[in-house]
């Protein structure tokens, strides 16, 4: 009797499935906010520590590669040991990375913080994405689409506001985020485990890029859209502030984060507004909006029109949101429960590879040419080509010969 009585309060202290769902969605949002929080600070770091534009994009890109490495090694681990231990470890790693950023004294510290941040984010991304699908497959797919964009949007603009108007610009934002990660890790400890642990945890750590046969075709058809939208996000997160500063002639920290907010914020809005459409329609709408938005943004460059540039960015952001949601839902519908983390790992590997490598290439081009406008035009042309390929792919699938 006493054992049963003492066990009842423990059960009552567990989070409800609804609360666990929102906690995990908030982790994706916070992790992505943390990844974009340094964006408004890059100009400060570059001025203080004297590194090149190439190294600026390497500092950004190294985060994406750390995410890739983590996804490849531990991306499938939560399918074997459960979601909770992976998420608690990832929250601790994120808090540690915020401490490194808050005490950074040079480029080496910045790189170390980005690596730690990327490794812990990679461990969490597949686990939290699968955890959301475990609780509610439909709402989980929506949350997996919107939370990364909302987090990216809020991270840049909130960090810009704090840096512009609050004291300790290179410390405060990381202290606040660090506290958030600690609280989220504590919250995960009170969640029920949503995945049934199974054998093979050690074997799952062997890097592997494979997906079930039923998923391969849809995943590869979604790949051009994934690459296009995440390459654009990588550019805005790394070189967007520099481009805006070039257009305005000012070095406003807040204004430097506005372009990323416009892109990712409108992307999150597109996910909400267009969630009732089919994945194929979403990819078509997304790639079309991406093409239109980039055309407008490029037209703004020779006129030095910040307003026109932000309008084009917001339209491209609608394409970002719709395109990513369409690509994600194309794949998610075909994943078996015990394969969720593994397949999502592959999907996010492609996304983060697309976010990191083109950004570094753009940084190298900028360092070599010294012309941010020319670099932007070349980068946009590549993204638009990928968008056209993705759009053409949606129509080719309707051919009777396919």
C-alpha positions in Angstrom: 0.0 0.0 0.0 2.7 2.5 1.0 4.7 1.7 -2.2 1.7 2.3 -4.4 1.0 5.6 -2.5 4.5 6.8 -3.0 4.5 5.8 -6.6 1.3 7.8 -7.4 2.9 11.3 -6.8 5.9 10.3 -9.0 3.4 9.5 -11.8 1.6 12.8 -11.3 4.9 14.7 -11.6 5.4 13.4 -15.1 4.6 15.9 -17.9 1.5 15.2 -19.9 1.9 14.3 -23.6 0.8 17.8 -24.6 3.3 19.5 -22.3 6.0 17.1 -23.5 5.2 18.0 -27.1 5.5 21.7 -26.5 8.7 21.3 -24.5 10.3 19.4 -27.3 9.1 21.9 -29.9 10.6 24.7 -27.7 13.9 22.9 -27.7 14.1 22.9 -31.5 13.1 26.6 -31.4 15.7 27.4 -28.7 18.5 25.4 -30.3 18.0 27.2 -33.6 17.7 30.5 -31.9 21.0 29.8 -30.2 22.6 29.0 -33.6 21.5 32.3 -35.1 22.2 34.4 -32.0 25.9 35.0 -32.9 24.9 36.4 -36.3 24.4 40.0 -35.3 27.7 39.8 -33.3 29.9 38.7 -36.2 30.6 42.3 -37.2 31.7 43.1 -33.6 33.9 40.0 -33.4 35.4 40.7 -36.8 36.3 44.3 -35.8 37.7 43.2 -32.5 39.6 40.1 -33.5 40.5 41.1 -37.1 39.6 38.0 -39.1 38.6 37.9 -42.8 35.2 37.3 -44.4 36.2 33.8 -45.2 36.8 33.0 -41.6 33.5 34.6 -40.7 31.7 32.1 -42.9 33.9 29.3 -41.7 32.8 30.2 -38.1 29.3 29.8 -39.3 29.9 26.8 -41.5 31.8 24.9 -38.9 28.6 24.8 -36.9 26.8 23.1 -39.8 29.6 20.5 -40.2 29.6 19.8 -36.4 25.8 19.2 -36.7 26.5 16.8 -39.7 29.1 14.9 -37.7 26.8 14.5 -34.8 23.9 13.5 -36.9 25.9 10.8 -38.6 27.2 9.4 -35.4 24.4 9.8 -32.8 21.5 10.7 -35.1 20.0 7.2 -34.8 20.9 6.7 -31.1 17.5 7.8 -29.7 15.8 5.0 -31.7 17.7 2.6 -29.4 18.2 4.3 -26.0 15.2 6.5 -26.0 14.6 10.2 -26.6 15.1 11.5 -23.0 18.8 10.6 -22.4 19.8 12.0 -25.8 17.8 15.3 -25.2 19.1 15.8 -21.7 22.7 15.4 -22.9 22.1 17.8 -25.8 20.6 20.5 -23.5 23.7 20.2 -21.3 25.9 20.6 -24.4 24.0 23.7 -25.5 24.4 25.3 -22.1 28.1 24.6 -22.2 28.4 26.2 -25.6 26.7 29.3 -24.3 29.3 29.6 -21.5 32.1 29.4 -24.1 30.5 32.2 -26.2 29.9 34.3 -23.1 33.6 34.1 -22.2 35.1 34.1 -25.7 38.2 36.1 -26.2 39.1 35.3 -29.8 38.4 33.4 -33.0 39.5 30.1 -31.5 36.9 30.4 -28.7 34.2 31.3 -31.2 35.1 28.2 -33.3 35.1 26.0 -30.2 31.7 27.3 -29.1 30.3 26.7 -32.6 31.6 23.2 -32.6 30.1 22.4 -29.2 26.9 24.0 -30.2 26.7 22.0 -33.5 27.5 18.7 -31.8 24.8 19.1 -29.2 22.3 20.4 -31.8 23.0 17.5 -34.1 22.4 15.0 -31.2 19.0 16.7 -30.4 17.6 17.4 -33.9 16.7 13.9 -34.9 15.7 12.9 -31.3 13.4 15.8 -30.8 12.0 15.5 -34.3 11.2 11.9 -33.8 9.9 12.6 -30.3 7.4 15.0 -31.7 6.2 12.5 -34.3 6.0 9.8 -31.5 3.4 12.0 -29.7 1.4 13.3 -32.7 2.5 12.5 -36.3 0.5 15.3 -37.9 1.3 18.1 -35.5 4.8 16.7 -35.2 5.5 17.2 -38.9 4.1 20.8 -38.6 6.3 21.5 -35.5 9.4 20.0 -37.2 8.8 22.5 -40.1 8.0 25.6 -38.2 10.1 25.5 -35.0 13.5 25.7 -36.8 12.4 28.7 -38.8 10.8 30.5 -35.9 13.9 29.8 -33.8 16.2 31.1 -36.5 14.1 34.3 -36.9 13.8 35.0 -33.2 17.4 34.2 -32.4 18.8 36.8 -34.8 16.4 39.7 -34.0 16.2 39.1 -30.2 20.0 39.0 -30.1 20.1 42.2 -32.1 17.7 43.9 -29.8 19.7 42.8 -26.7 23.0 43.8 -28.2 21.7 47.2 -29.4 19.9 48.2 -26.2 21.1 46.2 -23.3 24.5 46.1 -21.5 27.2 43.5 -22.0 26.4 42.9 -25.7 28.6 39.9 -26.1 27.6 38.2 -22.9 24.0 38.8 -21.9 22.3 37.0 -24.8 24.3 33.8 -24.2 23.6 33.9 -20.4 19.9 34.1 -21.1 20.0 31.2 -23.6 22.2 29.1 -21.3 19.6 29.4 -18.6 16.9 28.4 -21.0 18.8 25.3 -22.0 19.3 24.3 -18.4 15.6 24.6 -17.7 14.7 22.6 -20.8 17.1 19.8 -19.7 15.4 19.7 -16.3 12.0 19.6 -18.1 13.0 16.6 -20.2 13.8 14.7 -17.0 10.1 14.8 -16.2 8.9 13.5 -19.6 7.7 10.0 -20.2 9.9 8.1 -22.7 8.1 8.0 -26.0 10.3 5.5 -27.8 10.7 1.8 -26.8 14.5 1.2 -26.2 15.9 -1.6 -28.2 19.2 -3.4 -28.9 21.8 -2.0 -31.2 22.8 1.2 -29.6 26.5 0.8 -30.1 26.0 -0.4 -33.7 23.9 2.7 -34.4 26.9 4.9 -33.7 28.6 3.7 -36.9 28.1 6.5 -39.4 25.6 5.5 -42.1 23.6 7.4 -44.7 20.9 5.0 -45.6 17.1 5.1 -45.7 14.4 2.5 -46.3 13.7 1.7 -49.9 10.2 3.3 -49.7 11.7 6.6 -48.7 14.6 6.9 -51.2 12.8 8.1 -54.2 10.8 10.8 -52.4 13.8 12.0 -50.5 16.0 12.4 -53.6 13.2 14.3 -55.3 12.9 16.6 -52.3 16.7 17.2 -52.2 16.9 20.1 -54.7 14.3 22.0 -52.7 16.0 21.2 -49.4 19.4 22.4 -50.7 17.9 25.6 -52.2 16.1 26.8 -49.1 18.8 25.9 -46.6 21.6 27.3 -48.8 19.7 30.6 -48.8 19.3 30.4 -45.0 23.0 29.8 -44.6 23.8 32.9 -46.7 21.5 35.2 -44.8 22.8 33.8 -41.4 26.4 34.4 -42.3 26.7 37.2 -44.8 23.2 38.8 -44.6 24.3 41.5 -42.0 27.2 42.5 -44.2 25.0 42.8 -47.2 22.5 45.0 -45.3 25.2 47.2 -44.0 26.5 47.6 -47.5 23.0 48.6 -48.7 22.4 51.1 -45.9 25.9 52.4 -45.2 25.3 51.9 -41.5 26.7 49.3 -39.0 23.5 48.9 -37.0 23.6 45.6 -35.1 19.8 45.4 -35.0 19.4 46.1 -38.7 22.0 43.4 -39.5 19.7 40.8 -38.0 16.5 42.0 -39.7 17.2 40.3 -43.0 17.5 36.9 -41.3 14.3 37.6 -39.4 12.5 38.6 -42.5 13.6 35.4 -44.3 12.9 32.9 -41.4 9.9 34.7 -39.9 8.0 34.7 -43.2 9.1 31.1 -43.6 7.4 30.2 -40.3 4.3 32.1 -41.4 4.2 30.2 -44.6 4.3 26.9 -42.7 1.2 27.9 -40.7 -0.8 29.4 -43.5 -0.1 26.6 -46.1 -0.2 23.6 -43.8 -3.4 22.2 -45.4 -1.9 21.9 -48.9 -0.3 18.7 -50.2 3.4 18.3 -50.2 3.7 18.6 -54.0 1.7 21.8 -53.9 3.9 23.2 -51.1 7.1 22.5 -53.1 5.6 24.2 -56.2 4.5 27.2 -54.2 7.8 27.3 -52.3 10.1 27.2 -55.3 8.0 29.7 -57.2 8.0 32.2 -54.2 11.8 31.6 -53.8 12.4 32.5 -57.5 10.1 35.6 -57.2 11.6 36.8 -54.0 15.2 36.5 -55.0 14.4 38.3 -58.3 13.0 41.3 -56.3 15.9 41.2 -53.8 18.5 41.2 -56.6 16.7 44.1 -58.3 17.0 46.1 -55.0 20.8 45.9 -54.9 21.8 48.4 -57.7 19.1 50.8 -56.3 20.4 50.4 -52.7 16.8 50.0 -51.6 16.6 48.3 -48.2 12.8 48.2 -48.3 12.7 46.5 -51.6 15.4 44.1 -50.5 13.5 43.2 -47.4 10.3 42.7 -49.3 12.1 40.3 -51.7 13.6 38.6 -48.7 10.2 38.1 -47.1 8.8 36.6 -50.3 11.8 34.3 -50.6 11.2 33.4 -47.0 7.6 32.3 -47.8 9.3 30.0 -50.3 11.7 28.8 -47.7 8.9 27.8 -45.4 6.7 26.2 -48.0 9.5 24.4 -49.7 11.0 23.0 -46.6 7.6 21.9 -45.2 6.7 20.3 -48.6 10.0 18.4 -48.7 9.7 17.3 -45.1 6.1 16.1 -45.4 7.0 14.2 -48.6 9.3 12.0 -46.5 7.7 11.9 -43.1 4.5 10.2 -44.3 6.6 7.2 -45.3 8.7 6.7 -42.2 8.0 3.7 -39.9 8.0 4.5 -36.1 11.3 2.6 -35.4 13.1 4.4 -38.3 12.1 8.0 -37.5 15.3 9.3 -36.0 17.4 7.5 -38.7 15.5 9.0 -41.6 15.3 12.5 -40.1 19.0 12.3 -39.5 19.6 11.8 -43.2 17.2 14.6 -44.1 18.8 17.1 -41.7 22.3 16.0 -42.9 21.3 17.1 -46.4 19.9 20.4 -45.0 22.9 21.3 -42.9 25.3 20.4 -45.6 23.4 22.7 -47.9 23.5 25.4 -45.2 27.2 25.2 -44.5 29.1 24.5 -47.7 27.6 27.2 -49.9 28.0 29.8 -47.1 31.7 29.0 -46.9 32.0 29.2 -50.7 30.3 32.6 -50.6 32.7 33.8 -47.9 35.7 32.7 -50.0 34.2 34.4 -53.0 33.7 37.6 -51.0 37.3 37.5 -49.7 38.7 37.0 -53.2 36.5 39.5 -55.0 35.8 42.0 -52.2 32.4 42.7 -53.7 29.4 41.6 -51.5 26.9 42.5 -54.2 28.6 40.4 -56.9 28.9 37.5 -54.4 25.2 37.8 -53.6 24.2 37.8 -57.3 26.3 34.7 -57.9 24.9 32.9 -54.9 21.3 33.8 -55.7 21.8 32.5 -59.3 22.8 29.1 -57.9 19.9 29.0 -55.5 17.5 29.9 -58.2 18.8 27.2 -60.5 18.2 24.6 -57.7 14.7 26.0 -57.2 13.9 25.6 -60.9 15.1 22.0 -60.8 12.9 21.3 -57.8 9.9 22.9 -59.5 10.5 21.0 -62.7 10.7 17.8 -60.7 7.2 18.2 -59.3 5.8 18.3 -62.8 8.0 15.5 -64.2 6.5 13.1 -61.5 3.1 13.6 -63.2 4.3 12.4 -66.5 2.8 9.0 -67.5 6.3 7.8 -68.3 7.4 8.2 -64.7 
